[in-house]
Amino acid sequence: MQAYLASHHHIGAFLLLVLRACIWLALMVAIFAPLEHFFAVRPAKRFHKDFATNLSWYFINSLVPIFLLGPPSALIAMGVHAVLPATVTGAAAGLPLWRRWSWR
C-alpha cells in the first residue's frame, strides 16, 4: 500500500484536501452553531429541511475550484519546468521550507 501511495502521491494529496474540507466544516459548525442558537434574531431549528442542500453546496464550493484550477496550474508548472533550467528549479527546491515561503 505504501508503494502504491508513494507512486500515486496525488491521491494522497487529494484525500488530504477532502479531509481538510471536512475538518473546516466541523470546526465552523462547532463555532457558529452555538452562536446562531443563542444569539439568533429569529430562532429556528438546527437541522431544517435544506440542511442537506447547504452541506452539499459547502463541498461543491470547496472541491470544484480544485478541479477547475488544478489542470491549468499543472500545465503552467510543467511549462515553467520545461523552460527554466534545472539548476534554477533545483536551487529553489534546495532551500529550506521557511525560506521558500518568505516574501523577502
LINJO-V967799 format. One record per pair of residues at least 12 apart in sequence whose C-alpha atoms are under 10 Angstrom apart, sorted by the first residue. I is the first residue (numbers start at 1). J is the second residue. D is the distance in Angstrom with one decimal. If there is no record, write none. Layout:
I,J,D / I,J,D
This chain:
14,63,9.6 / 14,66,9.2 / 17,62,9.1 / 17,63,8.4 / 17,66,9.1 / 18,59,8.8 / 18,62,8.6 / 18,63,7.8 / 20,62,9.9 / 21,58,8.9 / 21,59,7.5 / 21,62,6.8 / 21,63,8.4 / 22,58,9.8 / 22,59,8.5 / 22,62,9.7 / 25,55,8.9 / 25,58,8.1 / 25,59,9.0 / 33,46,7.7 / 34,46,9.6
